[in-house]
């Protein structure tokens, strides 16, 4: 039996790779620059490096799990496919009308506007047909109107076709017939059906989600096919899985048909990894702080589970699919510091990425970044970045900060660098607060889990600003999103709209809807060769009070027989859920079912870090070095530097100190201390006045 797994996270600056032996819990890891001109090259380089580090062959690998932001980037950069949309006649402008609302930013910026629809008006074609709100055929499909739309698509050389008809989530017969015609007339063009991608009510969100699938499908498929072919040429047949934004994985060969599920594929691994660590360390409430080279990704772990949502999206394009509830801001090691016309210092959201990169990399970048700042202030070792694989240039970093920040503000380089750190830390703290405190969470109950190449340098300062008293820096924190990939399960989600008041629900209809989704889920698991004993099915329902616009998702207990009492209990439990989320409930109000959901998981064999218990012992003279590090309140201070791999379980290290490893550096400021736990995590305790 093969016991090795590889996880690959393609980021904006670096491609992170980890390999784990699921029996021993032993990990290997590496980082390689992301090759933006051809992402597959960075991936293949990372795979070759990790195989050499582990001294293994590809034949020893069970499977590879890959996460990528290629879909997100295609949307942001406008590089998706040319899509033709077929909809019900009269509804061609749903993407334009949206919800008859301008974006939130327009409240403060009169120039702000909604993004341009992903399908231009001339490629949005209505066909004559109508299914009514009960799922009944009101107007039969006029196939001549379908052929007319296809002629336009042929003339304009579309790359993808999307079909989204009115009420197709209740009756998909017309969508299926149109798809048959399209596939016959244009056999090489992929077709996405809203009744398969997003079979829910809400016309705009359903259409936009399906368009997103068609827009990204050819891009994803092209990339995946190229990667699969290159892996096959180099290693033979390889079991390649792709991370989904829901936190589960799917087989790579079907990813192109489910492209909308891959938005935020990479950052989702960080949330899964945070949940993994929160369970391991008995910190059931945690914030995942993933600071890479380009972005800062925030995830909330509640009772050891990542918060999820069905209301995601990119660039104000909604995506109505289950996904890990992630928030991303432009704050990474490569985030550029700049002075605006009013003379105020800003950091991000623009990043130097890996090309040209921060000034200190010596790759041609001349603008000051957060990484340049950390180097100037002594927090990074110029001779030990990526374990010495990449030498840094302090003089180039200093020049960039002087020319573009210090001189413009009329201050010294140190003061300018300290200001850059203060601003980027405040930006990250604000991002965490907005996505936790504003949802009713008390951050004093949470631990902050630092991951990504840059997070461990900033985590304690962020935690102090948020009155959090514990930071966890896991092993391989610089590659920890990739760790999330290797501990993730295969996962797929299925949904059916089921709008009924609780008193109107027919138990048999209710059960049969769930059983139909279960059957579909089991067929998907069969396609992906998941053994029956490893399959886990869960139910949930989207519920609301009658008259509410939005719903809450409530977990349900899967059972073989449903009666009226089961339905009544769901409604009673909803009152408790509403009280928990909104601090009030209306027990006398009618509860309305909106959507029923089934999630299927193909459970992977569990992985854990090696366990090693030890007594707590203060490490006073075990550092490998000392150097001057700048702290805003203390100025330059002699700081001990430790090599992480030489620290043992039970070691206690007192700040100020730095802990270096090949892919990240951890900063423990004055008035804080860290303890190495039995799994190798650095548990940093912070003295906050609020505690």
Secondary structure, DSSP 8 states (H G I E B T S, - for coil): ---EEEEEEE-SSEEEEEEEETTT--EEEEEEE--TT-HHHHHHHHHHHHHHHHT--GGGEEEEEEEE-HHHHHHHHT----EEEEEETT-TTHHHHTTS---GGGGT-TT------SS-GGGEEEES-EE-TTS-EEE---HHHHHHHHHHHHHTT-SEEEEE-TTTTT--HHHHHHHHHHHHHSTTSEEEEHHHH--SS-HHHHHHHHHHHHHHHHHHHHHHHHHHHHHHHHHSS--EEEE-TTS-EEEGGGGGGGGGGGTTHHHHHHHHHHHHHHHHTT--EEEEEEE-SS-EEEEEEETTEE-EES-EEETTEEE-S-EE-EEEES-STTEEEEE-TTS-EEEEEEE-TTTT--GGGTSS--S-BHHHHHHHTT-S-TT-GGGGTS---HHHHHHHHIIIIIHHHT--HHHHHHHHHHHHHHHHHHHHHHTTGGGT--GGG-EEEEESTTHHHHHHHHHHHTT--EEEE-TTGGGHHHHHHHT--EEEEEEEEEEEEGGG--HHHHHHHHHHHHHHHHHHHHHTT--GGGEEEEEEEEEEETT-SS-EEEEE---S---HHHHHHHHHHHHHHHHHHHS---TTS-EEEEEEEEEEEE--------------EE-SS--SEEEEEEETTTEEEEEEEEEGGG--TTEEEESSEEEEETTEEEEE-TTEEEEE-TTS-EEEEE--TT-
